[in-house]
Amino acid sequence: MLSDSTRAKLKGVSTATLASALYKRGLRSQMVQDVRPLSAPNGGSMVGEAYTLRYMPAREDLNPMTVFRDPSHPQRRAVEECPPGCVLVMDSRKDPRAASAGGILVTRLMVRGVAGVVTDGGFRDSAEIAGLDMPSFHARASAPTNLTLHQAIDLQVPIGCGDAPVFPGDVVVGDADGVIIVPAEIADEIADEAVEMTAYEDFVTERVRAGARTIGLYPPTDDSNLAAFAAWRQHNGR
């Protein structure tokens, strides 16, 4: 499970920094492609363990409106079973022509304490969702019900979301740049590394704003910059 310490560290770092940390380990496909924030995170990045829902192309005779009367319908179960503090991640096959969910369901997730919701498709009631106090990420607004094109078929299975592999329990981080998936088994190490990278990047930004050259500073190929960073860190409690 995601520790409180790691969660707090990840809330204070950017998806850009995480992408660099993952790239150093050879992981190049962890950024969810073509999704953007509909409602942005407040107080740091969106962070939570992935709870997955997989859609497949709808077969019309199996996907009438009456399927929602079934309490075991996977979409409805996802809304009621996604644990507080987790992020519901939906594989909608990168098809936003029909909604992955709407305002009522996303409101229910918010009330239940879910940390966020991500789809590589679209949301209906997008203006309503944008006003909720919960991060949400999608490709674009989409009014048609999910049943039009999507058939909810599986929960808590490995999925692809925006070309990123997502396994249940992986750590989902989202900010203004988008959403990235951190494999669960390395989340603690990546969080520690990203905190260190963020501290150095803050130091670099301060120096660059003061007129410093980036050569030798970013990356720190000049050892004098590392010494200056150590002094800066001590002075700023970083």
Order of alpha helices (4+ residues) and beta strands (2+ residues): alpha-alpha-beta-beta-beta-alpha-beta-beta-alpha-beta-beta-alpha-beta-beta-beta-beta-beta-beta-beta-alpha-alpha
